[in-house]
Amino acid sequence: MSELENAIFKDEALAREWLEAELWPNGPVCPHCGVVHRATKVQGKSHRPGLYMCNECRKQFTVTVGTVFERSHIPLNKWLLAVFLLSASKKGISTHQLHRMLGLSYKSAWFMSHRIREAMRDGSLRPMGGSGGVFGNVEADETFIGREPGMEKKRGGYAHKMKVLSLVDREAKQVRSVVINDLTAATIMPILEENIAREATIMTDEAGQYGSAGDKFIDHQTVNHGQEEYVRGDVHTNTVEGYFSIFKRGMKGIYQHCGKQHLHRYLAEFDFRYNRRVRLGINDTERAKKAIQGAVGKRLTYRRANGQEAHL
């Protein structure tokens, strides 16, 4: 049976029961005071489904309170299906596709997809290149996509394009990406120092902004792409470039257009799937469950998603 035929994608009551079991394995958790398994289910036709009252703080809540699903009028079964589709699609799924498949307005599907991307956002500060006292190799590289706001398209160069810096931890097989405003050492080096263990070996191309990396990390190895050198022993940036190929195919082929105010969320989506890919033993269902787990504590209002307030 296809996973898409699961009853939780068709019945809202079953979807709520599944979500409660997934987010509350030890019993209801009050989002107001944090007390576990000290809540009473509120019964009766006059109350909304899945309503609980905390016996400690006496406040009411449901499983969606304090998550990206809170205050949504979209049925919960459609939310779970959208999470599964976005988690299982290697290069993403367009808002138009979600709006057609789920029977929602385009605006609702757009906001839904951004909420799910927020659930996928990791925010990990674990130093890359250093796991369990074993230090390894981290590849760093930049790519360019779309157009910077207010800049005219130019025939050559990348000054008019939006810029992305990605780091790949070879040993942990994890990627971490960030939107940057320029390619100067003053911008890039602080990001490397904040995200990479000093005992790691960093691998880059010959770009000048990485020139001082050898002073910041135990070793800095480069390949000279300008001289058509792409691999020298185990020195290369092919892993991070492989990630960029997936990212660009998705952004150009599926999403097509992206404003800079939203680019960080699309990066979170592609990072999430890459870090939980099939080669790491994580299937589509497990990946969707991890996205569901990430939905807790991440409210996202429409104003914030629409770029009218500070970016998340």
DOMI-440029 format. One line per field, with one value per residue (C-alpha): x, y, z; residue in one letter; residue number from 1. Coordinates in nm, 4 decimals, padded with zeros to 6 digits, always signed. Layout:
BEGIN
c1	c(X|...)
c2	c(Y|...)
c3	c(Z|...)
r	c(a|...)
k	c(NUM|...)
% end
This chain:
BEGIN
c1	c(+00.0000|+00.1250|+00.2058|-00.0255|-00.3193|-00.2625|-00.5879|-00.4283|-00.4175|-00.7936|-00.9516|-00.8927|-00.9737|-00.7207|-00.4667|-00.5083|-00.4700|-00.1552|-00.0073|-00.0793|+00.0962|+00.3908|+00.4384|+00.3172|+00.4637|+00.4490|+00.1090|-00.0256|+00.2279|+00.0898|+00.2436|+00.1727|+00.3502|+00.5316|+00.3783|+00.3547|+00.0632|-00.1332|-00.4178|-00.7817|-00.9474|-01.2454|-01.5436|-01.8688|-02.0103|-01.9595|-01.5818|-01.3460|-01.1907|-00.8722|-00.9123|-00.7354|-00.7243|-00.4036|-00.4615|-00.1699|-00.2142|-00.5832|-00.5299|-00.6749|-00.4743|-00.4660|-00.1751|-00.1355|-00.0840|+00.2752|+00.3430|+00.3400|-00.0118|-00.1593|-00.4647|-00.4909|-00.8341|-00.6868|-00.7827|-00.5006|-00.5040|-00.4184|-00.1357|+00.0145|-00.0148|+00.1593|+00.4431|+00.4865|+00.4863|+00.7386|+00.9603|+00.9508|+01.0077|+01.3830|+01.3693|+01.0637|+00.7000|+00.5551|+00.2834|+00.0670|+00.0998|+00.0013|-00.2926|-00.4236|-00.3625|-00.4998|-00.7887|-00.6679|-00.6365|-00.2950|-00.2430|-00.3183|-00.0873|+00.1913|+00.1648|+00.1403|+00.4601|+00.6503|+00.5300|+00.6536|+00.9913|+01.0073|+00.9484|+01.2392|+01.4761|+01.7481|+01.9316|+02.2027|+02.5161|+02.7159|+03.0636|+03.1075|+03.4118|+03.4291|+03.2156|+03.2880|+03.6419|+03.7194|+03.7988|+03.7497|+03.7105|+03.4653|+03.4080|+03.3064|+03.1840|+02.9421|+02.6805|+02.4655|+02.0965|+01.8236|+01.8836|+01.9637|+01.6715|+01.7053|+01.9964|+01.9843|+02.0767|+02.4318|+02.5896|+02.8792|+02.9776|+02.7676|+02.7366|+02.3678|+02.2827|+02.1851|+02.4681|+02.4621|+02.7426|+02.7236|+02.9408|+02.9509|+03.0868|+03.2186|+03.2342|+02.8921|+02.7504|+02.5669|+02.5239|+02.4608|+02.3705|+02.3305|+02.2398|+02.5233|+02.5358|+02.8835|+03.1889|+03.4378|+03.6549|+03.4978|+03.1611|+03.2617|+03.5363|+03.3208|+03.0615|+03.3296|+03.4701|+03.1246|+03.0233|+03.3427|+03.5604|+03.9086|+04.0599|+03.8913|+04.0524|+03.8722|+03.8654|+03.7847|+03.8627|+04.1289|+03.8990|+04.0752|+03.8137|+03.9398|+04.3022|+04.3218|+04.1480|+04.4839|+04.5272|+04.1843|+04.1776|+04.4270|+04.4647|+04.3357|+04.3569|+04.2548|+04.1928|+04.2570|+03.9498|+04.0976|+04.3723|+04.1170|+04.2251|+03.9195|+04.0603|+04.3984|+04.3976|+04.1116|+04.1199|+03.8125|+03.4858|+03.2814|+03.0516|+02.9258|+02.8975|+02.6829|+02.4530|+02.4366|+02.3282|+02.0238|+01.9455|+01.9618|+01.7585|+01.4875|+01.4958|+01.5027|+01.2856|+01.0260|+01.0150|+01.1490|+01.1264|+01.2362|+01.2724|+01.5740|+01.3498|+01.2415|+01.5664|+01.6765|+01.3642|+01.4172|+01.7742|+01.6399|+01.4160|+01.6978|+01.9378|+01.6737|+01.6194|+01.9910|+02.0776|+01.8087|+01.8452|+01.7946|+02.1709|+02.1804|+01.9125|+01.6179|+01.3104|+01.0298|+00.8076|+01.0872|+01.1869|+00.8297|+00.8162|+01.1335|+00.9736|+00.6691|+00.8964|+01.0517|+00.7098|+00.6998|+00.7823|+00.7886|+00.4874|+00.4986|+00.2480|+00.1487|+00.3066|+00.6414|+00.6204|+00.5379|+00.8525|+00.6732|+00.8419|+01.1867|+01.3006|+01.3177)
c2	c(+00.0000|+00.3454|+00.5696|+00.8299|+00.5954|+00.6158|+00.6971|+00.9888|+01.1795|+01.1351|+01.1625|+01.4660|+01.2793|+01.0061|+01.2723|+01.4406|+01.1112|+01.0317|+01.3762|+01.3458|+01.0083|+01.1485|+01.4705|+01.3409|+00.9895|+01.0245|+01.1902|+01.5443|+01.8252|+02.1638|+02.4286|+02.6957|+02.5531|+02.2488|+01.9927|+01.6421|+01.4010|+01.6259|+01.7253|+01.6257|+01.5863|+01.8204|+01.6316|+01.7580|+01.8839|+02.2472|+02.2026|+02.1715|+01.8273|+01.7392|+02.0023|+01.9482|+02.1404|+02.1466|+02.0437|+02.2638|+02.6025|+02.5450|+02.6636|+02.4906|+02.3639|+02.1233|+01.9395|+02.2162|+02.4989|+02.6241|+02.4579|+02.5765|+02.4266|+02.6598|+02.8678|+02.7135|+02.6509|+02.3909|+02.0347|+01.8600|+01.5634|+01.8030|+01.9482|+01.6025|+01.5200|+01.8465|+01.7719|+01.4261|+01.5574|+01.8333|+01.5939|+01.3198|+01.5363|+01.5513|+01.8807|+02.0234|+02.0610|+02.3845|+02.5845|+02.5474|+02.1690|+02.1757|+02.4062|+02.1684|+01.8438|+01.9625|+02.1711|+02.4895|+02.8466|+02.9402|+03.1847|+02.9127|+02.6644|+02.9255|+03.0057|+02.6343|+02.5513|+02.8312|+02.7071|+02.3586|+02.4990|+02.6733|+02.3341|+02.1971|+02.4720|+02.3155|+02.6020|+02.3680|+02.5305|+02.2074|+02.2747|+02.1026|+01.8888|+01.7760|+01.4822|+01.2797|+01.4126|+01.2991|+01.5915|+01.5724|+01.7670|+02.0470|+02.1750|+02.5389|+02.6990|+02.9601|+02.9555|+03.2195|+03.2230|+03.4647|+03.8365|+04.0700|+04.3073|+04.6343|+04.5199|+04.5103|+04.1926|+04.2022|+04.0157|+03.8762|+03.8255|+03.7439|+04.0786|+04.1034|+03.7553|+03.6390|+03.4577|+03.1394|+02.9910|+02.6196|+02.4046|+02.0259|+01.8059|+01.5033|+01.2686|+01.3594|+01.3887|+01.7076|+02.0438|+02.3906|+02.6846|+03.0579|+03.3575|+03.6109|+03.9649|+03.9600|+03.7402|+03.9302|+03.7686|+04.0036|+03.8381|+03.4769|+03.4131|+03.4903|+03.2402|+02.9719|+03.0400|+03.0216|+02.6970|+02.4904|+02.3350|+02.4885|+02.1384|+02.0610|+02.0748|+02.3149|+02.2572|+02.5328|+02.6510|+02.9149|+03.2129|+03.4950|+03.5306|+03.2032|+03.3181|+03.3482|+03.0137|+02.8501|+03.0800|+02.9925|+02.6137|+02.3332|+02.3034|+02.4651|+02.2791|+02.4242|+02.3110|+02.5519|+02.5467|+02.8230|+02.5799|+02.2984|+02.1227|+01.9637|+01.6741|+01.6242|+01.3114|+01.3651|+01.7431|+01.8643|+02.0541|+01.8045|+01.7162|+02.0683|+02.1210|+01.8069|+01.9633|+02.2831|+02.0813|+01.9471|+02.2890|+02.4655|+02.2024|+02.2430|+02.6222|+02.6598|+02.3639|+02.3567|+02.6947|+02.9078|+03.2406|+03.3297|+03.6658|+03.7185|+03.7554|+03.3905|+03.2320|+03.1290|+02.9129|+02.7379|+02.6661|+02.5198|+02.2898|+02.1622|+02.1292|+01.9316|+01.6762|+01.6445|+01.5821|+01.3126|+01.1477|+00.7812|+00.7193|+00.7933|+00.5305|+00.7703|+00.6947|+00.9320|+00.8494|+00.8928|+01.2214|+01.3509|+01.2518|+01.4501|+01.7532|+01.7065|+01.6980|+02.0242|+02.1918|+02.2381|+02.5851|+02.7551|+02.9783|+03.1628|+03.4405|+03.5372|+03.8804|+03.7227|+03.4711|+03.7508|+03.9396|+04.2303|+04.1688|+04.0555|+03.7374|+03.4141)
c3	c(+00.0000|-00.0890|+00.2050|+00.0498|+00.1166|+00.4925|+00.6733|+00.8609|+00.5314|+00.4817|+00.8269|+01.0504|+01.3749|+01.2921|+01.1943|+01.5338|+01.7203|+01.5208|+01.5874|+01.9607|+01.9727|+01.7802|+01.9801|+02.3173|+02.3556|+02.7361|+02.7545|+02.6923|+02.7374|+02.8386|+02.6077|+02.8699|+03.1766|+03.0346|+03.2719|+03.1243|+03.1634|+03.4003|+03.1701|+03.1323|+02.7953|+02.7593|+02.6173|+02.4711|+02.1431|+02.2446|+02.2593|+01.9659|+01.9026|+02.0881|+02.3599|+02.6939|+03.0214|+03.2225|+03.5850|+03.6946|+03.5263|+03.4347|+03.0782|+02.7739|+02.4765|+02.1848|+02.0276|+01.7679|+02.0197|+02.0051|+01.6698|+01.3086|+01.2832|+01.5473|+01.4556|+01.1111|+00.9597|+00.7233|+00.8299|+01.0124|+00.7718|+00.4871|+00.6955|+00.7493|+00.3795|+00.2874|+00.5324|+00.3805|+00.0225|+00.0946|+00.2918|+00.0286|-00.2822|-00.3409|-00.5277|-00.3519|-00.4510|-00.5850|-00.4142|-00.7249|-00.6981|-00.3287|-00.3976|-00.6673|-00.4780|-00.1432|-00.2743|-00.1051|-00.2238|-00.3603|-00.0713|+00.1882|+00.0163|-00.0006|+00.3702|+00.4549|+00.2666|+00.4436|+00.7806|+00.6964|+00.5910|+00.9278|+01.0932|+00.8883|+01.0045|+01.2192|+01.3849|+01.5131|+01.6531|+01.6766|+01.5338|+01.1994|+01.1418|+01.5037|+01.6162|+01.9308|+01.9526|+01.5956|+01.3661|+00.9921|+00.6707|+00.5978|+00.2450|+00.1945|-00.1262|-00.2578|-00.5291|-00.6953|-00.7769|-00.8810|-00.8552|-00.5695|-00.4955|-00.6852|-00.9026|-01.2811|-01.4649|-01.6019|-01.8891|-01.6880|-01.3284|-01.0243|-00.8439|-00.9375|-00.8059|-00.4572|-00.2816|-00.0748|+00.1365|+00.2193|+00.4453|+00.4188|+00.6970|+00.5092|+00.8083|+00.9492|+00.5933|+00.6882|+00.5179|+00.6618|+00.4367|+00.4860|+00.2689|+00.2490|+00.1126|-00.0398|-00.0945|+00.1188|+00.3838|+00.6389|+00.5727|+00.5171|+00.7735|+01.0829|+00.9524|+00.9132|+01.2605|+01.4167|+01.2473|+01.2077|+01.4787|+01.4872|+01.4784|+01.1437|+00.8012|+00.5695|+00.1937|-00.0564|-00.4045|-00.4660|-00.3955|-00.2091|+00.0667|+00.2169|+00.2244|+00.6041|+00.6746|+00.7429|+01.0447|+01.1849|+01.1434|+01.1837|+00.8059|+00.4874|+00.1566|-00.1797|-00.5339|-00.8186|-01.0394|-01.2535|-01.3557|-01.4046|-01.0866|-00.9244|-00.7206|-00.5551|-00.3440|-00.0966|-00.1476|-00.3393|-00.3061|-00.5068|-00.2164|-00.1605|-00.5358|-00.5523|-00.2938|-00.5002|-00.8052|-00.6165|-00.4715|-00.8080|-00.9904|-00.7313|-00.7246|-01.1036|-01.2019|-00.9226|-00.7486|-01.0364|-00.8483|-00.4962|-00.3234|-00.1014|+00.2061|+00.1594|+00.0409|+00.3921|+00.4301|+00.0978|+00.2056|+00.5319|+00.3266|+00.1031|+00.3995|+00.5899|+00.3141|+00.2361|+00.6021|+00.6248|+00.2868|+00.1964|+00.1821|+00.5546|+00.6171|+00.6539|+00.4430|+00.3422|+00.6394|+00.8951|+00.7308|+00.7531|+01.1212|+01.1874|+01.0211|+01.2455|+01.5514|+01.4332|+01.4184|+01.7969|+01.9320|+01.5909|+01.5438|+01.2127|+01.1407|+00.7873|+00.8312|+00.9197|+00.6364|+00.3945|+00.4886|+00.6558|+00.9917|+01.0993|+00.9213|+01.1186)
r	c(m|s|e|l|e|n|a|i|f|k|d|e|a|l|a|r|e|w|l|e|a|e|l|w|p|n|g|p|v|c|p|h|c|g|v|v|h|r|a|t|k|v|q|g|k|s|h|r|p|g|l|y|m|c|n|e|c|r|k|q|f|t|v|t|v|g|t|v|f|e|r|s|h|i|p|l|n|k|w|l|l|a|v|f|l|l|s|a|s|k|k|g|i|s|t|h|q|l|h|r|m|l|g|l|s|y|k|s|a|w|f|m|s|h|r|i|r|e|a|m|r|d|g|s|l|r|p|m|g|g|s|g|g|v|f|g|n|v|e|a|d|e|t|f|i|g|r|e|p|g|m|e|k|k|r|g|g|y|a|h|k|m|k|v|l|s|l|v|d|r|e|a|k|q|v|r|s|v|v|i|n|d|l|t|a|a|t|i|m|p|i|l|e|e|n|i|a|r|e|a|t|i|m|t|d|e|a|g|q|y|g|s|a|g|d|k|f|i|d|h|q|t|v|n|h|g|q|e|e|y|v|r|g|d|v|h|t|n|t|v|e|g|y|f|s|i|f|k|r|g|m|k|g|i|y|q|h|c|g|k|q|h|l|h|r|y|l|a|e|f|d|f|r|y|n|r|r|v|r|l|g|i|n|d|t|e|r|a|k|k|a|i|q|g|a|v|g|k|r|l|t|y|r|r|a|n|g|q|e|a|h|l)
k	c(1|2|3|4|5|6|7|8|9|10|11|12|13|14|15|16|17|18|19|20|21|22|23|24|25|26|27|28|29|30|31|32|33|34|35|36|37|38|39|40|41|42|43|44|45|46|47|48|49|50|51|52|53|54|55|56|57|58|59|60|61|62|63|64|65|66|67|68|69|70|71|72|73|74|75|76|77|78|79|80|81|82|83|84|85|86|87|88|89|90|91|92|93|94|95|96|97|98|99|100|101|102|103|104|105|106|107|108|109|110|111|112|113|114|115|116|117|118|119|120|121|122|123|124|125|126|127|128|129|130|131|132|133|134|135|136|137|138|139|140|141|142|143|144|145|146|147|148|149|150|151|152|153|154|155|156|157|158|159|160|161|162|163|164|165|166|167|168|169|170|171|172|173|174|175|176|177|178|179|180|181|182|183|184|185|186|187|188|189|190|191|192|193|194|195|196|197|198|199|200|201|202|203|204|205|206|207|208|209|210|211|212|213|214|215|216|217|218|219|220|221|222|223|224|225|226|227|228|229|230|231|232|233|234|235|236|237|238|239|240|241|242|243|244|245|246|247|248|249|250|251|252|253|254|255|256|257|258|259|260|261|262|263|264|265|266|267|268|269|270|271|272|273|274|275|276|277|278|279|280|281|282|283|284|285|286|287|288|289|290|291|292|293|294|295|296|297|298|299|300|301|302|303|304|305|306|307|308|309|310|311|312)
% end
